C-alpha cells in the first residue's frame, strides 16, 4: 500500500514511518520545508507542503492509497493558528482527497482529549457522547466532525489514543527526569487514573486500522461510534503509580509523590504559560493542559480495536517505560539511577 503520512517528523510520525517501511509499505512523508528530516529513513518519498497550500496538498495525495493525518499544532492553544492548523488544515486535506477520482482511505489520528474524561470505571468507549474539557480537546473534536462531513465520499476512520510515550518523546522527558531525581508531582489531591499507550503499539494500531478498519458513514446518529477506535494499553494505573513506574524504569528505587492542591498546580500552569508566551515558545505545561490534568480519570477501553481487528499490545507498561528511559539515557538527556527494579503496588 502507498501511504501518505502528514506530520512525519513529529514524535509519533517518526516512529510510524519506520514501522510502515518495515511492514513493506511505500511511504510518502509530508513535511514542512523547514522540517529536520535527519531522523527519518532514507527510503521515503518526500513532499514538502503545509496544510494551507492547496497545490502542494494535491501533489501530496496524488497516487496514494491512504492518508494518515498526524500533523497538528500542540502546546500553544492561545495562538490564532492553533485552530487553523488543527481544524481548518484537516478540512483542506480532506477536500483535496475528496476531489480525487478514487479518494484514498483517510485515517485521522485524534486524541482521547476529543472524547473527554471517563464516565465510569470501565473507561471511555467509542459509543459515548464526546465531552472535551480543553481547547485542545475541542479542536480535535471539531476536526473529527469535519472527518464526518467528508465520510460520505472519503473512506475515513478515527483513532483516539490516550497519553502516548516512547523513545524520543520530548513531552514525557520532564516526567522521567523528575522521577529519576525521586520526585513525582500530582496536580490534584484526588486520585486520577490514566490510560496510556507505547508509541510502537500505537503505530501497529494505526496500520491495522488503515488496512482493515471499519469506516465512518457520516453523522449517522446511531450512537455506535462506528469507525472510531481507542488505542490503549489494558494496564490502567493512577497517575501516582505511573510516576512510581517511571521512576523504577529510570532506576530510582524510591519516588516521593507530592500531591498538589489544584490552585497551586493552576498557578504553576499560569506562570509556565506566561513564560512560554513571553519567549514565544511551546511548553507542555499551560492552563489548557491543567484543565485536562485536573478534570478526572483519563481512561479508555480498546476492546473494539481488539475485537474487530485483532489488535493487541506487544509491550507491557513496565517494558515500554524501560525502553523509553533507556532511549533518553542513550541520548544523554536522562541520568539513570542505580539498578532498575520492578515496582510494587503504590
C-alpha positions as CSV (number, residue, x, y, z in Angstrom):
1,X,0.0,0.0,0.0
2,X,1.2,3.5,-0.8
3,X,0.6,5.7,2.3
4,X,1.0,9.5,2.8
5,X,1.9,10.4,6.4
6,X,1.4,14.0,7.5
7,X,3.4,15.2,10.4
8,X,6.1,12.7,9.6
9,X,8.8,14.5,11.5
10,X,6.8,14.6,14.8
11,X,7.3,12.1,17.6
12,X,4.6,9.7,16.5
13,X,5.3,10.4,12.8
14,X,9.0,9.3,13.0
15,X,8.1,6.0,14.6
16,X,5.1,5.5,12.3
17,X,7.1,5.9,9.0
18,X,9.7,3.5,10.3
19,X,7.0,1.0,11.2
20,X,5.3,1.3,7.8
21,X,8.5,0.9,5.9
22,X,9.4,-2.2,8.0
23,X,6.0,-3.6,7.1
24,X,6.8,-3.1,3.3
25,X,4.5,-0.2,2.6
26,X,5.6,2.6,0.3
27,X,5.6,5.7,2.4
28,X,5.4,9.3,1.3
29,X,6.3,11.7,4.1
30,X,4.7,15.1,4.1
31,X,6.9,17.6,5.9
32,X,7.2,21.4,6.1
33,X,10.1,23.0,4.1
34,X,11.8,23.9,7.4
35,X,11.5,20.4,9.0
36,X,14.5,18.5,10.1
37,X,14.3,15.1,8.3
38,X,17.6,13.6,9.5
39,X,15.8,11.2,11.9
40,X,13.7,9.7,9.1
41,X,14.6,6.7,6.9
42,X,16.3,7.5,3.6
43,X,14.0,5.2,1.6
44,X,10.9,7.5,1.7
45,X,9.2,9.6,-0.9
46,X,9.2,13.2,0.1
47,X,6.7,16.0,-0.4
48,X,7.2,19.5,1.1
49,X,3.8,21.0,1.9
50,X,1.9,22.9,4.6
51,X,-1.8,22.5,5.4
52,X,-2.7,25.8,3.8
53,X,-1.1,25.2,0.4
54,X,-3.8,23.7,-1.8
55,X,-1.5,22.9,-4.7
56,X,1.1,21.2,-2.6
57,X,-1.6,19.1,-0.9
58,X,-2.8,18.0,-4.3
59,X,0.7,16.8,-5.1
60,X,0.9,15.1,-1.7
61,X,-2.2,13.0,-2.1
62,X,-1.7,12.2,-5.8
63,X,-1.4,8.4,-6.3
64,X,-1.6,7.3,-2.7
65,X,-3.9,4.6,-1.4
66,X,-4.2,6.0,2.1
67,X,-3.6,9.2,4.1
68,X,-2.6,9.1,7.8
69,X,-3.2,12.5,9.2
70,X,-0.9,13.2,12.2
71,X,0.1,16.8,11.5
72,X,-1.2,19.2,14.2
73,X,-0.2,22.2,16.3
74,X,0.3,21.5,20.0
75,X,1.1,23.3,23.3
76,X,0.1,26.8,22.0
77,X,-3.7,26.9,22.3
78,X,-3.5,30.7,22.7
79,X,-2.2,31.3,19.1
80,X,-4.7,32.0,16.3
81,X,-3.1,29.4,14.1
82,X,-3.9,26.7,16.6
83,X,-7.4,26.3,15.4
84,X,-6.5,26.9,11.7
85,X,-3.9,24.1,11.6
86,X,-5.8,21.6,13.7
87,X,-9.3,22.2,12.3
88,X,-9.1,24.0,9.0
89,X,-6.0,22.1,8.0
90,X,-7.9,18.9,8.3
91,X,-10.7,20.3,6.2
92,X,-8.3,21.4,3.4
93,X,-6.6,18.0,3.3
94,X,-9.9,16.2,3.2
95,X,-11.2,18.5,0.4
96,X,-8.2,17.5,-1.7
97,X,-8.8,13.8,-1.0
98,X,-12.4,14.1,-1.9
99,X,-11.6,15.5,-5.4
100,X,-9.5,12.5,-6.3
101,X,-11.3,10.2,-8.8
102,X,-10.7,7.4,-6.3
103,X,-10.4,9.0,-2.8
104,X,-7.8,7.5,-0.6
105,X,-8.5,5.9,2.8
106,X,-8.2,8.7,5.4
107,X,-7.1,7.9,8.9
108,X,-7.4,10.8,11.4
109,X,-5.3,10.4,14.5
110,X,-7.3,12.3,17.1
111,X,-7.0,12.0,20.9
112,X,-8.8,10.8,24.0
113,X,-9.0,14.6,24.7
114,X,-11.6,14.8,22.0
115,X,-13.9,12.4,23.9
116,X,-13.2,13.7,27.4
117,X,-12.7,12.0,30.8
118,X,-14.1,8.6,31.7
119,X,-17.8,8.4,32.7
120,X,-17.3,5.2,34.7
121,X,-14.7,2.7,35.9
122,X,-14.7,1.0,32.5
123,X,-13.1,4.0,30.8
124,X,-14.3,5.9,27.7
125,X,-15.9,3.9,24.9
126,X,-16.5,4.9,21.3
127,X,-20.3,5.0,21.5
128,X,-20.4,7.6,24.3
129,X,-21.1,11.3,23.5
130,X,-17.8,13.3,23.4
131,X,-17.4,15.9,26.1
132,X,-14.0,17.6,25.7
133,X,-12.8,19.8,28.6
134,X,-9.9,21.7,26.9
135,X,-9.2,23.9,24.0
136,X,-7.1,21.1,22.5
137,X,-9.8,18.6,23.0
138,X,-12.4,20.8,21.4
139,X,-10.1,21.4,18.4
140,X,-9.6,17.7,18.0
141,X,-13.3,17.1,18.3
142,X,-14.0,19.8,15.7
143,X,-11.6,18.1,13.3
144,X,-13.4,14.8,13.9
145,X,-16.7,16.5,12.9
146,X,-15.0,17.6,9.7
147,X,-14.0,14.0,9.0
148,X,-17.6,13.1,9.4
149,X,-18.6,15.8,6.9
150,X,-16.5,14.0,4.3
151,X,-17.2,10.4,5.3
152,X,-19.9,10.1,2.6
153,X,-17.2,10.4,-0.1
154,X,-13.9,9.7,1.5
155,X,-13.5,6.3,3.4
156,X,-12.5,7.6,6.9
157,X,-11.6,6.1,10.3
158,X,-10.7,7.9,13.5
159,X,-8.1,6.7,16.2
160,X,-8.1,8.2,19.6
161,X,-5.0,7.4,21.6
162,X,-4.6,8.5,25.3
163,X,-1.2,9.6,26.6
164,X,1.5,8.4,24.2
165,X,5.1,7.9,25.2
166,X,8.2,6.2,23.9
167,X,11.8,6.8,22.7
168,X,12.4,10.3,21.6
169,X,9.2,11.8,23.1
170,X,10.0,15.4,24.2
171,X,6.7,15.7,26.2
172,X,7.5,12.8,28.6
173,X,11.1,13.7,29.2
174,X,10.5,16.1,32.1
175,X,8.5,13.4,33.9
176,X,11.3,10.9,33.5
177,X,13.8,13.5,34.7
178,X,11.9,14.4,37.8
179,X,11.2,10.9,38.9
180,X,14.8,10.0,38.3
181,X,15.5,12.6,40.9
182,X,13.0,11.0,43.2
183,X,10.1,13.5,42.8
184,X,6.7,13.0,41.2
185,X,4.2,15.8,41.2
186,X,0.5,15.0,41.0
187,X,-1.6,18.1,40.0
188,X,-4.6,17.5,42.4
189,X,-5.4,15.8,45.7
190,X,-7.9,13.3,44.4
191,X,-6.5,10.1,42.7
192,X,-6.5,10.2,38.9
193,X,-6.5,7.1,36.8
194,X,-4.8,7.2,33.4
195,X,-4.6,5.1,30.2
196,X,-1.5,5.2,28.1
197,X,0.0,3.6,25.0
198,X,3.6,2.9,23.9
199,X,4.3,4.6,20.6
200,X,5.3,1.3,18.9
201,X,2.0,-0.3,19.9
202,X,0.1,2.8,18.6
203,X,1.9,2.5,15.2
204,X,0.7,-1.1,14.9
205,X,-2.8,0.0,15.7
206,X,-2.7,2.8,13.1
207,X,-1.5,0.4,10.5
208,X,-4.2,-2.1,11.4
209,X,-7.0,0.5,11.2
210,X,-5.6,1.7,7.8
211,X,-5.6,-1.8,6.4
212,X,-8.9,-3.2,7.7
213,X,-10.7,-0.7,10.0
214,X,-14.4,0.0,9.8
215,X,-15.0,3.3,8.0
216,X,-17.2,6.2,9.2
217,X,-20.5,6.7,7.5
218,X,-21.1,10.4,8.4
219,X,-23.1,11.7,11.3
220,X,-25.5,8.8,11.3
221,X,-26.6,9.5,14.9
222,X,-26.9,5.8,15.7
223,X,-24.8,6.2,18.8
224,X,-22.4,3.3,17.9
225,X,-19.3,5.4,17.2
226,X,-18.8,3.3,14.1
227,X,-15.3,3.7,12.6
228,X,-13.8,5.2,15.8
229,X,-11.2,3.3,17.8
230,X,-9.5,3.9,21.1
231,X,-5.9,2.5,21.1
232,X,-4.7,2.0,24.6
233,X,-2.9,-0.5,26.9
234,X,-5.0,-2.7,29.1
235,X,-2.9,-1.5,32.1
236,X,-4.7,1.4,33.8
237,X,-2.9,2.9,36.8
238,X,-3.3,6.0,38.9
239,X,-1.0,8.9,38.0
240,X,0.8,8.5,41.2
241,X,1.5,4.8,40.4
242,X,2.6,5.8,36.9
243,X,5.2,8.1,38.5
244,X,6.5,5.2,40.6
245,X,6.8,3.0,37.5
246,X,8.6,5.7,35.5
247,X,11.0,6.2,38.4
248,X,11.7,2.4,38.5
249,X,12.3,2.4,34.8
250,X,14.9,5.2,35.4
251,X,16.5,3.1,38.3
252,X,15.0,5.2,41.1
253,X,14.1,2.8,44.0
254,X,12.1,5.4,45.9
255,X,9.9,8.1,44.4
256,X,8.3,10.7,46.6
257,X,4.8,11.5,45.3
258,X,3.8,15.1,46.1
259,X,0.1,15.8,45.6
260,X,-0.5,19.5,44.9
261,X,-3.7,21.4,45.7
262,X,-5.4,22.3,42.4
263,X,-4.8,26.1,43.0
264,X,-1.1,25.6,43.3
265,X,-0.8,23.5,40.1
266,X,-3.0,26.1,38.4
267,X,-0.6,28.9,39.5
268,X,2.3,26.8,38.1
269,X,0.5,26.4,34.8
270,X,-0.2,30.1,34.6
271,X,3.4,31.0,35.2
272,X,4.6,28.4,32.8
273,X,2.3,29.7,30.1
274,X,3.3,33.3,30.7
275,X,6.9,32.4,30.3
276,X,6.1,30.5,27.1
277,X,4.2,33.4,25.7
278,X,6.9,35.9,26.5
279,X,9.5,33.8,24.9
280,X,7.2,32.7,22.0
281,X,7.9,29.1,22.8
282,X,5.9,26.0,23.1
283,X,5.6,24.4,26.6
284,X,3.8,21.3,27.7
285,X,2.5,22.9,30.9
286,X,-0.1,25.6,30.4
287,X,-3.6,26.4,31.6
288,X,-5.2,24.2,28.9
289,X,-3.1,21.2,29.9
290,X,-4.0,22.0,33.6
291,X,-7.7,21.8,32.7
292,X,-7.1,18.3,31.3
293,X,-4.9,17.2,34.2
294,X,-7.4,18.0,36.9
295,X,-10.6,17.1,35.1
296,X,-10.9,13.4,36.2
297,X,-9.9,10.0,35.0
298,X,-8.3,9.8,31.6
299,X,-9.0,6.2,30.8
300,X,-10.5,4.4,27.7
301,X,-11.2,0.9,26.5
302,X,-9.5,-0.6,23.4
303,X,-11.9,-3.5,23.4
304,X,-13.4,-2.6,20.0
305,X,-9.9,-2.4,18.4
306,X,-9.1,-5.8,19.8
307,X,-12.4,-7.4,18.9
308,X,-12.9,-6.0,15.4
309,X,-9.3,-6.0,14.2
310,X,-7.5,-8.5,16.4
311,X,-5.0,-5.8,17.7
312,X,-3.2,-6.2,21.0
313,X,-0.2,-4.5,22.6
314,X,3.2,-6.1,22.3
315,X,4.8,-4.4,25.3
316,X,3.8,-4.3,28.9
317,X,3.8,-0.9,30.7
318,X,7.0,-1.7,32.6
319,X,8.8,-2.8,29.4
320,X,7.7,0.2,27.4
321,X,8.7,2.6,30.2
322,X,12.1,0.9,30.5
323,X,12.7,1.2,26.7
324,X,11.8,4.9,26.9
325,X,14.1,5.5,29.8
326,X,17.0,3.7,28.1
327,X,16.5,5.9,24.9
328,X,16.7,9.1,27.0
329,X,19.8,7.8,28.7
330,X,21.4,6.9,25.4
331,X,20.7,10.4,24.1
332,X,22.3,11.9,27.2
333,X,19.2,13.7,28.5
334,X,18.5,11.3,31.4
335,X,20.8,10.2,34.1
336,X,19.8,6.7,35.1
337,X,19.9,5.9,38.9
338,X,21.2,2.6,40.2
339,X,19.7,-0.6,39.1
340,X,16.2,-0.9,37.6
341,X,13.5,-2.6,39.7
342,X,10.1,-4.0,39.3
343,X,7.8,-1.7,41.2
344,X,5.2,-3.0,43.6
345,X,1.8,-1.6,44.2
346,X,1.6,2.1,45.1
